[in-house]
Amino acid sequence: MKISQKKAAETRHSEIIEKNGLLSKAMSGEVICNFGSQLDVEGCEDAFKDKVYRCHKRANVEPLVAGDQVLWQHSEPYGIVIARKPRSSEILRPDSRGRIRSMAANIDCIAIVFACAPKPQCNLIDRYLVAAEAQHVRPVLILNKIDLLKDQHASEIQVLTKDYQSIGYRIIKVSAKTGEGMPMLEKYLSKRMVIFSGQSGVGKTSLLNYLMPSANSPVSALSSKTDQGAHTTAASRLYRLKSGGKLIDSPGIRDFSLNHLDKKNIIDNFIDFQPFLGHCKFRDCTHRDEASCALLSAVREDLIISKRLESYHKIMDSLQDTKAQR
């Protein structure tokens, strides 16, 4: 059956259920995962509380993602989502066609996972940080695989963590393999809705399996050629943790596009640049080689980390390349 035919059949099924009065009263629920034509919704009321139900959604309901609060009605074999409640926050990114898509909703914190292997990419970390700051979602950095810290990129990683801490970002150091640092991470996650993000192979899924063994997600090995992992998460999914927190595991990505942000949004959300913005001699300063550039002066005086300014330029260059291709 073609996808269009399948959707039409599901719509007819929903209409028959509603017409025959086979639906329960409207109740609150939370989207656990969106599979495209179907959703997993966890009930929040009465006998349906803490139980997960497969649902369709009405055609007039806005797109749904993991973390969305909804109104739904129970029926067999599928419930129906009838409304989406207002979002307190959402994580956005452009898709392959440049259309803005939501990855997750009602997030309190974006956890940016990096590791001793594969080698951390500062530019990618900075992209996540800018995205989090732009959407007013608190970021935290999680360094995984610290059991390898003595062997791989040790001094480089120590400098990297010190740099981000000096900016004001919190770093939690853990090992999903040995359990070191995990109690601190569990405490941090309690009572928060967190989305895990980061490049492939850093151990997001391994961390999830440690925090909640019942998730039982597949774990990928690093490629010996690229030192990057295969993508093991097919769709963003919400998990409830024993600590009381909620965690959304998102698809692993090697790049994080910021094409939906303009130049001002990007530079404003490098929080360490804030004291120096507006103090350049030229209003249209590109912060590359201009005389009397406040950011370049701050780099020379060790008030801004040079790699952060490099990240900013790489982001701006990538935006220009994207525009040129359109």
N, C-alpha and C positions, 0 to 999 in steps of 0.2 A: 504494500500500500504506500502511495506517495505521501510525503509529509503534508501537503495541502489537504489531501483526502483524510489523513489521520486527524488533523486539526478540526476539519469539518465534522467528522464523526464524534470527536470529543465534545464539540460545541453542541451538537444535537443531543448527546447524552446528558449534558448539563441542563439543557432546556427542558428535557423530559422530566428530570429529577425535580426541578423547580416547579414545573407545571403541576406535577402530581403531589406536591407538598411533602416530599420525602426528606426535606432538609431540616436540621435542627435550628435552634435560635442562633443569632449571630454572636460569635464569641471572639475574644482576643487570642491571637496566636503569634508565633514568631517563625519567620522563614529560616529553615535550616539549610536548604540547598535548592537551587533552581536547575532543573534538568532540561530546560527549554519549554516543552509543552506541558510538563508536570513539575510540581513542587513538593518538597517535604516541609510540612508545617508542624511545629510543636504547639500543642494546646496549652493555654495558660489558665483555664478556668475549669471548675467543677470536676467531673469524672474524666475529662479529657486532659487535665493538667499533667505536664511532663511526658505526655505520650506523643509520638510522631505519626502523622497521617499524610498519605499521598493525596495531593489536591490538584485540581485545575483552577484557573482563575478566569473571572469574567473578562470579556474582551475589552471592556471599558476601564479596567484596572491598569494603572501605570505599571511599567516594568518593575519586576521584583528581584531582589538579590538577598544573599545571606545577611541576616541581621535585621531585615525589615519587620516592623510590627504591623500586623494586619488584622482585619476582621474576616472571619471565615465561618462557614456552616458545615456541619458534619453530615455525611451521607455515605452510603456504600455503593460501589467500592471506592469512590473518590469523593472527597470533600470539595468545596468550592470557596475560593477566596473572593470576597465581594468588595473589599476596599483596602487601600494601603494607608496607614496612619502617617502623619507628618514625620519626616526624618530629622533627627537632631544633628546629624552629620553624615557625610558619605565620602568614600574614596573614589575619585574619578580618574579615568585614563582614556586616551583616544584608542580606538581600535585600528585595525590595519587600513581602514578607509578614512581615518581621521575623524570619525564620529565619536563624540564623547559618550563613554559608557561608565556606569557605576559598577565598582567591584564589590563593595560592601557598604552596609548602612548602619547608622547609629553607633559608630566606633568611638571609643574613648581614647584609644592609643594605637599607634602603628608601631609594631615591633620590627625593627630592621635587623635581620639576622645576617651576620657575616662570619667568616671562619678562618682558621689558620690554613685551611686548604678547602676549596681553591683560594688562590691569593686574592685578598680583598681589593675591590675596585672602588677607590675613593670617589670617583665621578658618579658611580651608580649609587653609592651611599648618599652622596649629596643630592642626587635627584630625588631619592625617597624623602630626604629631610625637607627639601623645598616643597614637595607635594604635600607633606604632612602639615608644614607650617602654613601653606597657602589655604588649606582647608580647615585650619584651626583645630587640628587633631594632634595630641601630644605624641612626640616620637620618643622611643627608647631604643638604644643600640644593644643587641645581644651578640656577644662574641662566643661562638660555639667551637667545639673541638679543642678546648684549651689543653687537653691531654697531649696535643701535638705541638704545643707552643714552644717547647725546647728545641724542636727539630726543624720546623718550617717557618721561615720568615719571622723569627722571634723578635729580633731587634726592630724590624720594620713595623710589626704589629704593635709593639710597645709604644713606639712613637705615635702611631696612628691613634691608639686609644687615648694617649695623653693629650693629643691635639683636640680630639672631640670633647674630652672632659673639660679642657680649658675654655672651650666655647660655651659650655654649660649643659651639654647633653649627658644623660645618665647612661652608663655602660654596665651591663650585667654579664659577667664572665661565667660560662658554664661548659659542661661536657655531657652531652646526652649519652655518651658511651660509658663514662665512669660514674655519673651522677653528681660530680663536683659542681657546686654552685646552684644546683637545681632547686633546693629548698628556698633560696632567696628569690629565684624566678617565680616559683609557685606563689610565694607571698605577694610579689609584685602584681601578679595576674589576678589575684583574688579581688572580686567585686568590680572588675573591669571588663569591658568588651574590647578585645585586642585583635588586630589582624596581623598575621605573620607574613612578612614579605622579605625579599632578598634574592640574589642571583641563585641559579640552580647549583645544587651540590653542597650548599652550606649547612644542610642538615635540618631544615625546617620540619620535614616529615618525621625525622628521628626524634626531634624535640617533642612533637605532638604525640608520638607513640609513647614517649616516656611520661609525659604529663597525663595522658589518658590512654592506657593500653587498649581499651575497648575500641579505639578508633581503628587500630590495626591497618594503617595505611602502608602501601608498598614503599620500600626504600630503595633508591637508586645508588649505584656505585659511580665513582668518578671515572670519567674517560681518561685513560693514560695519555692520550694525545692532546686533549684540550684542557684537562684538569677541571672539567665542568660536568655537572650531573645531568642526567636525563630528567625530563619533567615527569613527576609521579603524581601530581595533583591535577585532575581533569577539570574540576569546577570548584569555585569557592564554597566552602562548607563550614557551618558553625558547629562547634563542639562545646559542651558544658564540662567544666573541669571540677574535680573534687574539691579544689580550693574555693569554689564558689564563683570563679570567673567564667567568662565565655571567650572562646578563641575561634577566629576564622582563619582557616588555612586556605591560602590563595594559590593559583597556578604559579609555578616557578617561571621567572622571566629573566632574560639576560640584559634587557634594556628597559628603561622606564621613561616613556615619552612624556614631555611636558609641553607638547604642542598646543594644548588648550590654555596655556598661560601666556600673557604678554610679557614684554621685557621688564616692565615695572614690577609685575607680580613676582617675577623670578628674582630680581636683585633685592627686592624688599624682604624676601623670605630667606636670604642668607643672613641670619640674625646677627652674625658677627660683623657684618658690613654696616649695620644701622647707624652707629655713631659717626660714620664718615660720609654717609650719603648726603648730597646737597652741598658739599664743601669743595667740590672740584672747581677749577677756574672756568671751565667751559661747561655750559648746560648740557650739551650733547656729547659729553665725554664718554668714550668707549672703554676707558680704564685699561687700555693696552700700552700705549707709549706716549700719551699726552703729557705735556708739561703741567706741573701743578695739579696732578691727579691725586685726590685725597686717598683713594684706595691703594694706589701704587706707593704713596708715601707711607701708608700704614703697614704695607708689606715690608718695606725697607726697615721700618722701625720695630718689626716683629709684633705688631699689633693685630695683624691679620696673617693667617697661615697662607703661605704662597700657593699651596695645593688647592686651597679653597677658591682662590681667584682663578686658578687654572681650570677648576671645575666649572666655574661660572662661564668662562670663555668657551669651553667645550659645549656647554649647554646652548649658549647663544649661537655658536657655529652650527650646531645640529639643527636648530630652528631655521636658520637661514638656508641650510641644505634642503630641508623639507619643503620650504616655500618655493625654492628654485625648481624642485621636481614636480610641483603641481601645475 
